[in-house]
Amino acid sequence: MANRPLTWGIFIASALTAIALFFIPAFIIRPFHHQTPSALALALAIRQRAPWATLAAGLVSLVFALSLWAASTRWRKVAIALVMVLVAFSAVMSRLNYFEWMFHPVPSAQFESASASKLDKSEMILALRFGSDARAYPIREMAYHHIVNDVVGGVPIAVTY
Amino acid sequence: MWTRTVNGKVLHFYLAGINNQNFLMRDKETGTWWQQITGKAISGPMKGAALDLVLSDELTFGEWKSEFSNGEVLAGVPKYIKEYDSNWEPEVAKLKSRDVVVGLQIAGPGRAYPWDALVKQSPVLDRVNGTPLLVAVGPDSKSFRVFVSRIDGKDAEFFLKGEPQAEAPAVAKTDPPAASKDDPPSATKSASSGDVKAKADDAKTGKPVAPSAAPKPWILLDTATASEWNFQGCAISGPSQGKCLDRIPALKDYWFDWRNYHPDTTIYKR
């Protein structure tokens, strides 16, 4: 780093920015932990901007990584490569909704008639009715999927659990 | 349940985060974040907006079917049907994540005791994976201990003595279950002679027990030997005097946390 300290500085700063744009919100909104309102607001604001921000910071770090590459010693090349892998990981993850890896969405809600359902009569369900349209959402299914987008009696609703 | 039309725009929600054990949704149309429990937009372009609540019921399928025989039921997604948990999710529905439980694990799946139930029912007798247990909330209604409810290898039952100074020990020895079951606690007050004798017994054994002047003395009786036991699990008078019950480690925890680390846990209920 003795040579071209400014180039190294910009590379490191842009790479750390790209990495932080994914890891800071991911750390704040990790499950089973308390989130303060301000931390949550920060996490969501970052997450909102992360798709383009990681790309921008990632491109800057890539440009500077390339310009540093040729003159770098072998271990510095390894370090640059590892940092760029993290930058790429951060940019990809900022675009993916990893929460849906844990809680699989319902692609399109399918229904069966009450008489055809094999549910035990003691199973708990969430029920609603619009006009003559009555629907039941078994809690066992909702506890797994958590959200179902549906239209009942012409009214678009979100069933959540 | 919420309507998903906001300012004339129909939104499609997906799960996109978590906030203090309650999930966050995002809508595909605007990318706004919504808190599931409140239906409010907390971040993003529609921040400040709120979803309208839809009247819904939580019913058994049997009840609902009797009312709406022509209704429709959400079918399981074939790919995930096997993962719908049949054992503990319905029980989870009855416990809130921040409810406090006492959790323990002996040779198998864990067991969780809702704290409220323990305070009301203490001492609780239970059997977990073959081991008879005594879960006791102490005289202060805050401390708790879990014991193996066996005396000399034999299963035993315990109950709270109505008032420790209420009966002369001789009476307690002859017929403790009857005294407890038939007499409401308030009806078992008696002469101070028993009080004096109980104190003498305490002094003899040297076990620290609640002094008789304390507002809520706390003594357990066992049905097998009719001995008196203190909150340390040691018999302070009667045939078992000097013996102590084996202890079981237990953890007071939030339900969500206990369940997180003991996903196959069962829940005590009565």
Interface residues (C-beta under 8 A of the other chain):
Chain A: I29 R30 P31 F32 H34 Q35 L40 A41 A43 L44 A45 R47 Q48 N97 F99 E100 F103 H104 P105 V106 P107 A109 Q110 F111 E112 S113 A114 S115 S117 L119 D120 K121 S122 E123 M124 I125 L126 A127 L128 R129 S132 D133 A134 R135 A136 Y137 P138 I139 R140 E141 M142 A143 Y144 H145 H146 I147 V148 N149 V155 P156 I157 A158 V159 T160
Chain B: M1 W2 T3 R4 T5 V10 L11 H12 F13 Y14 L15 A16 G17 I18 N19 N20 Q21 F23 L24 M25 R26 G31 W33 Q36 I42 S43 G44 L51 V54 L55 S56 D57 E58 L59 T60 F61 G62 W64 K65 E67 F68 S69 N70 G71 E72 V73 L74 A75 G76 V77 K79 Y80 E83 Y84 D85 S86 E89 P90 V92 A93 F256 D257 N260
